[in-house]
Amino acid sequence: QVRLVESGGGLVQAGGSLRLSCAASRSFFSINDMGWYRQAPGKQRELVASINRGGSTNYADSVKGRFTISRDNAKNTVYLQMNSLKPEDTAVYYCNTPWATQNYYWGQGTQVTVSS
């Protein structure tokens, strides 16, 4: 059974930092590349960062240079370090495989709010 539990969100001022965590079930995490998505009000969910099992990463242009994705294979956890946050980063953040569709299982997400 798939389990994805996101945490670490909160309210932060522009320019601040947050670190998100996503704990996944071992059976899911061990075989999959992982990604972080976000969905702002009225917008579609977008993939902002991904990491494969070997540790190679990719980022959306909007977060490149500010966000860092990492994974701890021993803890079945993927992280998103977010620095220099902007109000436009405000969204609910989710983790999943980089190819996940709306028909996949999704966790509850974690809310990130950046005030100006």
BATORGU-119626 format. One record per residue (C-alpha): residue number from 1; x, y, z. Coordinates in Angstrom, 2 decimals. Each point is the difference from the previous one (the first is absolute). Last residue first. Example, Ala and Ser with C-alpha at 12.3 -4.5 7.8 and 13.67 -1.06 7.14 Angstrom:
2
> num,c1,c2,c3
> 2,13.67,-1.06,7.14
> 1,-1.37,-3.44,0.66
This chain:
116
> num,c1,c2,c3
> 116,5.54,39.76,0.99
> 115,-1.36,-3.08,1.72
> 114,0.93,-3.50,-1.07
> 113,-2.50,-2.75,0.77
> 112,0.95,-3.66,-0.31
> 111,-2.73,-2.55,0.66
> 110,0.94,-3.67,0.27
> 109,-1.53,-2.75,-2.12
> 108,-2.73,-2.44,0.96
> 107,1.59,-2.90,-1.82
> 106,-0.75,-0.92,-3.58
> 105,-0.88,-3.42,-1.46
> 104,0.22,0.11,-3.76
> 103,-2.95,0.86,-2.22
> 102,1.00,3.66,-0.11
> 101,3.16,-1.05,-1.81
> 100,3.41,-0.89,1.38
> 99,2.98,0.10,-2.39
> 98,2.48,1.63,2.37
> 97,-0.92,-2.53,2.74
> 96,-1.73,1.60,2.95
> 95,0.43,2.86,2.45
> 94,-2.46,2.79,0.68
> 93,0.24,3.72,0.74
> 92,-3.04,2.21,0.54
> 91,0.77,3.43,-1.39
> 90,1.75,3.31,0.67
> 89,3.17,0.06,-2.10
> 88,-1.32,3.16,-1.68
> 87,0.55,1.87,3.28
> 86,3.74,-0.68,-0.36
> 85,2.29,-2.27,1.97
> 84,3.72,0.64,-0.03
> 83,0.62,-3.58,1.09
> 82,-2.04,-3.18,-0.31
> 81,1.55,-3.30,1.08
> 80,-2.17,-2.80,-1.36
> 79,0.41,-3.40,1.61
> 78,-0.70,-3.60,-0.96
> 77,-0.37,-2.73,2.57
> 76,0.26,-3.78,-0.10
> 75,2.21,0.25,3.09
> 74,2.93,-2.04,-1.33
> 73,-0.50,1.44,-3.48
> 72,0.41,3.56,1.24
> 71,-0.98,2.25,-2.87
> 70,0.88,3.48,-1.13
> 69,-1.67,2.92,-1.78
> 68,1.50,3.46,0.08
> 67,-1.97,3.19,-0.62
> 66,1.38,3.50,-0.70
> 65,2.37,-0.43,-2.96
> 64,-2.75,-1.34,-2.23
> 63,-3.43,0.72,1.44
> 62,-1.82,1.62,-2.94
> 61,2.10,-1.86,-2.55
> 60,-1.44,-3.30,1.17
> 59,2.62,-2.23,1.51
> 58,1.74,-3.28,-0.78
> 57,2.10,-2.24,2.22
> 56,2.29,-3.00,-0.24
> 55,0.15,-1.90,3.29
> 54,0.35,-3.56,-1.24
> 53,-3.61,-0.85,0.81
> 52,-1.17,2.94,-2.06
> 51,-0.74,3.48,1.30
> 50,-2.72,2.41,-1.03
> 49,-0.87,3.65,0.50
> 48,-2.80,2.46,-0.76
> 47,-2.71,-2.22,-1.48
> 46,-3.18,2.00,-0.48
> 45,-3.56,-0.41,1.28
> 44,-2.38,2.14,-1.98
> 43,-0.96,3.46,1.14
> 42,-3.03,1.54,1.70
> 41,1.66,0.06,3.40
> 40,3.65,-1.09,-0.27
> 39,0.94,-3.62,-0.50
> 38,3.51,-1.26,0.65
> 37,1.91,-3.09,-0.97
> 36,3.05,-1.65,1.46
> 35,1.50,-3.02,-1.73
> 34,1.22,-3.50,0.59
> 33,1.61,-2.66,-2.20
> 32,-1.49,-3.30,0.98
> 31,0.95,-3.51,1.00
> 30,1.05,0.54,3.61
> 29,-2.60,2.67,0.79
> 28,-3.11,-2.03,-0.78
> 27,0.91,-3.18,1.86
> 26,1.47,2.05,2.83
> 25,-3.15,1.99,0.63
> 24,0.69,3.68,-0.33
> 23,0.95,2.77,2.41
> 22,0.02,3.42,-1.66
> 21,1.91,2.85,1.58
> 20,-0.06,3.72,-0.69
> 19,2.71,2.40,1.08
> 18,-0.89,3.67,0.20
> 17,1.92,3.19,-0.66
> 16,-0.56,3.75,0.11
> 15,0.40,2.67,-2.66
> 14,-3.69,0.83,0.07
> 13,-1.39,-0.59,3.46
> 12,-0.98,-3.48,1.14
> 11,-3.24,-1.80,0.82
> 10,0.17,-3.76,0.21
> 9,0.93,-3.24,-1.70
> 8,2.14,-2.70,1.55
> 7,-2.02,-3.11,-0.73
> 6,-1.02,-2.37,-2.79
> 5,-1.16,-3.56,0.64
> 4,-0.08,-2.39,-2.94
> 3,-1.13,-3.57,0.58
> 2,-0.60,-2.54,-2.74
> 1,-1.36,-3.39,1.02
